[in-house]
Every structure is written in structure tokens, then in C-alpha cells.
Amino acid sequence: MSPRELVVLGTASQVPTRLRNHNGYFLTWDGEGILFDPGDGTQRQMVHAGVAASDVTRICLTHFHGDHCLGLPGVIQRISLDGSPHDVQAYFPGSGEVYFDRLRNATPFYDTARITKHPVTGDGVLAETAKFRLEAFRLDHGIDAFGYRLVEPDGRRMLPDRLRERGIAGPEIAVLQRVGQLRGVRLSEVSEPRRGQRFAFVMDTRLCEGVLRLADGADVLVIESTYLAEDEGLAVAHGHLTAGQAARVAAESGVRTLVLTHFSQRYDDPSRFRREAEAVFDGEVVVAEDLTRVRIRG
């Protein structure tokens, strides 16, 4: 797998179809594997995609509707069966902790999985590593729901021409990056600022402030588009977005790649979602299918 890649495991909404499994999204990010919203059937989809249970280092649930979490028992039991060697950090709306506990222990099994719970109770930073900051923001659905966002720290991009001009090559480049200067050459003279990459994950919600905060400047925005514009009334009533609304969020937020998913079974022509989104957003549009892979480009 690419060091930074999204593997889409399922793209249906409440009702799966012959072509679309319930939700499931696996993000690889510099050695971490983050599983978002494992719906029913996720464990089997992971097999199809070549994702091992031991690859999972974090699990993020946006909310506790079944199409976003009923695959959790199987995934955790597989983590245990495979003897995953590391702790798995689990994030979920704190008001639904009782549901998490029920899913975590849905059936008897020889439990060796090391799952650390992190109930989410409000907006803010959930975790911070050298590679990224994980944030959550509240969404507007029928029950408590949160979206998630990864933000890479800003850094610097090395400029090969300037490095050659100053005779710096090979291991010396790493020394210069670490120390900040080498043989009188400052790091700022041979590099330029590079904004860290950003990934946003937005599921069941109406338009709200949280959606915009999550999407802001995202290199990849994975966002539900359950309905088309012709059914916007249903979207509002049931706490969902249309493809057009998702695309407007992407356009207004400076998103590079828009990944549409979570499609209602009422539609049988995915190209309609693309047309509706592309009428509003001029960046890259991916109408996700099960087992789609999306590179997060530098």
C-alpha cells in the first residue's frame, strides 16, 4: 500500500445492495492504519482489499447507527484472533459508550485485543503524534455524531537545484533538516515552506459548522452524499447531504479531492452524483465504489 492511501470498503447507506456493502473506510498514514465506521460486512471487505486486522491501529466511529458500526464486533474479534501486537485506540461519541461496550463484547470469544477507549464529548484534538493531529467536530444528525480530521504538521520542501548549488547531498540533507544549518548553509536557503496534508471524514449530517471546519483546506474530503438535489427535502428531514451540497462544501473549503460515498439504494446510476458534484466543484471528484483506492498525493 501507499504510505498515504484511502481504501473504501463499503459505500452503501442504510440498505446495502448487490454492489455496495455497508460503510467501511481504511486510511493508511505513515505506518498507522485508521478504520472509519466499520459497518456490517467490513471484516470480509478487508479480506477482499488485502487489509489485515493487525494493520488497524485506530478505529473512529462517527455515530452508532448500524450501517456505521455493526461490523465492529467482527473486526475486534479478528484483531484478537490474529494476535495484533499493538494497542488499538478507539474513538466514538461519548454519549454512545454503552453501545460501544455492547459491540465490543457482542459475543463470547477468547479476547486478547487491546482496545483503548476514547469517548468523544466535544470539538477538539483527540490525539497528536509526530505524523499527524487527529481532531473531531460535532455534526448535525438525529443522534450524537462527530466527523474526524487528520492534520499533518507543516514542514519544508527541499529544493534539489539549490542543494546541488551548495554541494549538499546524500546523508547531509537529513543532517541539514535536523540541525537547521550545515557548513554555513541555512535550511531556509535550500527549501521552501510546505503545508501539511489534511484528510477529512464526514458522514451522516446536515449542513452545519462542523462540516465546514472539517473540510477546510482538505487534500482529501470523504463525505456522505446520500441523496441527489431532487430529494433535498428528504436529506434535510433525515439528517443527510446531497451530492450538490457536498460539492459546494468542497468548493468553498478549498478541497483538492472530493470523495462522494454513502449512497441511498434508491439511485441506480452513480454518474448522476458525479454530474451534480462537477457542476459545482472543479477539483477531482471520486464517486466511490467498494474497494476504490484513493492516493493522498503530496
C-alpha positions in Angstrom: 0.0 0.0 0.0 1.0 3.6 -0.5 2.2 5.3 2.7 -1.0 7.5 2.5 -4.0 5.9 0.8 -7.7 5.5 1.4 -9.2 2.1 0.8 -13.0 2.3 0.5 -14.5 -0.9 1.9 -18.2 -0.1 1.6 -20.3 2.7 0.1 -24.0 2.0 0.8 -26.1 3.9 3.3 -28.8 2.3 5.4 -29.5 -0.6 3.0 -26.7 -2.4 1.3 -27.1 -3.5 -2.4 -25.6 -6.2 -4.5 -22.8 -3.9 -5.5 -22.4 -1.8 -2.3 -21.5 -3.1 1.1 -22.3 -1.1 4.3 -19.8 1.6 5.2 -16.1 1.0 5.9 -13.1 3.1 5.2 -9.4 2.3 5.9 -6.8 5.0 5.8 -3.0 4.3 5.8 -0.9 7.1 7.0 2.8 6.7 7.6 2.6 3.4 9.3 -0.8 3.9 11.0 -4.0 2.3 9.9 -7.2 4.1 10.8 -10.5 2.3 10.3 -13.5 4.6 10.0 -17.2 3.4 10.5 -17.0 -0.3 10.1 -20.5 -1.3 9.0 -21.8 -4.9 8.7 -19.5 -7.0 6.4 -16.4 -4.9 7.0 -14.3 -7.9 8.0 -14.9 -9.7 4.7 -14.4 -6.5 2.7 -11.0 -6.1 4.4 -10.1 -9.6 3.1 -11.0 -8.5 -0.4 -9.0 -5.4 -0.1 -5.9 -7.0 1.4 -6.2 -5.2 4.7 -5.2 -7.2 7.7 -6.8 -6.8 11.1 -3.3 -6.3 12.5 -3.0 -3.2 10.2 -5.6 -1.4 12.3 -4.1 1.0 14.9 -7.1 3.3 15.4 -10.9 3.0 15.0 -13.0 6.1 14.5 -16.8 5.8 14.7 -18.8 8.9 13.7 -22.1 7.6 15.4 -23.9 4.5 16.4 -26.4 3.9 13.6 -26.0 0.3 12.5 -24.6 0.9 9.0 -21.6 2.6 10.6 -20.8 0.3 13.4 -22.3 -3.2 13.2 -19.1 -4.6 11.7 -17.1 -3.6 14.8 -17.6 -6.9 16.7 -16.2 -9.0 13.9 -13.2 -6.6 13.4 -12.3 -6.6 17.1 -12.7 -10.4 17.3 -10.4 -10.7 14.2 -7.9 -8.4 15.8 -7.9 -10.7 18.8 -7.8 -13.9 16.7 -4.8 -12.6 14.7 -2.9 -11.6 17.9 -2.4 -8.0 16.9 0.8 -6.9 18.7 -0.3 -3.3 19.4 -3.0 -1.4 21.3 -5.8 -0.1 19.2 -7.2 3.4 20.0 -10.9 3.6 19.6 -12.8 7.0 19.3 -16.6 7.3 19.4 -19.3 9.7 20.6 -19.2 9.6 24.4 -23.0 9.5 24.7 -23.0 6.1 23.0 -20.4 4.4 25.2 -22.9 1.8 26.2 -23.4 0.8 22.6 -19.6 0.6 22.1 -19.3 -1.7 25.1 -22.1 -3.9 23.7 -20.5 -4.1 20.3 -17.1 -4.7 21.9 -18.5 -7.7 23.8 -21.3 -8.8 21.5 -20.5 -12.5 21.7 -18.1 -14.7 23.8 -14.6 -15.1 22.4 -11.0 -15.5 23.6 -10.3 -11.9 24.0 -6.7 -10.8 23.6 -7.4 -7.5 21.8 -6.0 -4.4 23.5 -8.6 -1.7 22.8 -8.2 1.7 24.5 -11.5 3.7 24.6 -11.5 7.4 23.9 -15.1 8.7 24.2 -15.5 12.0 22.3 -17.6 14.6 24.1 -16.8 17.8 22.1 -14.8 19.5 19.4 -11.1 19.5 19.6 -7.9 17.5 19.4 -8.1 13.8 20.2 -4.5 12.7 19.7 -1.2 14.1 18.5 1.8 12.3 17.1 4.8 13.3 15.2 3.0 12.4 11.9 -0.5 14.0 12.5 -3.0 15.6 14.7 -6.4 13.8 15.0 -9.4 16.2 15.5 -13.1 15.8 15.9 -16.0 18.2 15.2 -19.7 17.7 16.0 -22.1 17.0 13.2 -25.9 17.5 12.9 -27.6 14.2 12.7 -30.5 12.5 14.6 -28.1 11.2 17.3 -24.8 12.5 18.5 -22.3 12.3 15.7 -18.7 13.6 15.1 -16.6 13.9 12.0 -12.8 13.4 12.0 -9.9 15.2 10.5 -6.1 14.4 10.3 -3.7 17.3 10.0 0.0 16.8 9.2 2.4 19.3 10.8 3.7 21.9 8.4 7.2 21.3 7.1 9.6 22.3 4.4 10.2 21.0 0.9 13.8 20.6 -0.1 14.8 22.2 -3.4 17.3 19.9 -5.4 18.8 22.7 -7.5 19.7 24.8 -4.5 21.1 21.8 -2.7 23.3 21.0 -5.7 24.5 24.6 -5.9 25.7 24.4 -2.3 27.2 20.9 -2.6 24.9 19.2 -0.2 23.8 15.7 -1.0 23.0 12.3 0.5 23.0 11.9 4.3 24.0 15.6 4.6 20.4 16.6 3.6 19.0 14.8 6.6 21.6 16.5 8.9 20.6 19.9 7.5 16.9 19.1 8.0 17.6 18.1 11.6 20.0 20.7 12.7 18.9 23.7 10.6 22.3 24.6 9.1 25.3 22.8 7.7 28.7 24.3 6.6 27.2 27.8 6.7 24.1 26.9 4.7 20.8 27.5 6.4 17.8 25.2 5.8 15.7 28.2 4.7 18.1 28.8 1.8 17.6 25.4 0.2 14.0 24.7 1.0 10.5 26.3 1.0 7.6 26.0 3.3 5.3 23.1 2.7 1.8 22.9 4.2 1.0 19.6 5.9 -1.6 17.4 4.3 -5.1 17.2 5.6 -7.7 14.4 5.4 -11.4 14.9 6.5 -14.1 12.3 7.1 -17.7 13.5 7.2 -20.6 11.1 7.5 -24.3 11.4 8.3 -25.1 15.1 8.8 -27.0 18.1 7.6 -25.0 21.2 6.6 -23.5 22.7 9.8 -20.4 24.5 11.1 -18.7 21.2 11.9 -18.8 20.1 8.2 -17.0 23.3 7.2 -14.4 23.1 9.9 -13.6 19.5 9.0 -13.4 20.2 5.2 -11.3 23.4 5.5 -8.3 23.0 3.2 -8.6 19.2 3.0 -6.4 17.4 0.4 -9.0 14.6 0.5 -12.5 15.0 1.8 -14.6 11.8 2.2 -18.2 12.9 2.6 -21.6 11.4 2.5 -23.9 12.3 -0.4 -26.8 10.1 0.4 -29.2 12.0 -1.9 -29.4 14.0 -5.1 -30.6 17.5 -5.2 -34.1 16.4 -6.3 -34.5 14.8 -2.9 -33.0 17.6 -0.8 -36.2 17.7 1.4 -35.5 14.0 2.4 -31.9 14.9 3.1 -32.8 17.6 5.5 -35.5 15.5 7.1 -33.2 12.6 7.7 -30.0 14.5 8.6 -28.1 13.9 5.4 -26.4 15.7 2.5 -27.0 15.8 -1.3 -24.1 15.5 -3.8 -24.6 19.1 -4.7 -24.3 20.2 -1.0 -21.2 18.1 -0.5 -19.6 19.6 -3.6 -20.4 23.2 -2.5 -18.7 22.5 0.8 -15.6 21.2 -1.1 -15.6 24.3 -3.4 -15.9 26.7 -0.6 -13.4 24.9 1.6 -10.5 24.7 -0.9 -10.6 20.9 -1.1 -8.4 19.1 -3.7 -10.1 15.7 -4.0 -13.7 15.1 -3.2 -14.8 11.5 -2.4 -18.5 11.0 -2.5 -20.0 8.0 -0.7 -22.9 6.6 1.4 -25.4 6.4 -1.4 -29.1 5.7 -1.0 -30.2 2.5 -2.6 -33.0 4.5 -4.4 -30.5 5.5 -7.1 -29.1 3.1 -9.7 -27.0 5.5 -11.8 -23.8 6.7 -10.0 -23.0 9.1 -12.8 -25.8 11.3 -11.6 -23.8 12.0 -8.4 -20.7 12.9 -10.5 -22.6 15.3 -12.7 -24.3 17.1 -9.8 -21.0 17.5 -8.0 -19.0 18.6 -11.0 -21.5 21.3 -11.8 -20.4 22.9 -8.5 -16.8 21.7 -7.8 -14.0 21.9 -10.3 -11.5 19.8 -8.4 -11.1 16.0 -8.6 -14.4 14.1 -7.9 -14.3 10.4 -7.0 -17.7 8.7 -6.9 -16.6 5.9 -4.6 -17.3 2.2 -5.3 -16.5 -0.7 -3.0 -12.7 -1.3 -3.0 -11.9 2.0 -4.6 -8.4 3.3 -3.6 -7.6 7.0 -3.4 -4.0 8.1 -3.1 -3.3 11.2 -0.9 -0.9 13.0 -3.2 1.9 15.2 -1.9 
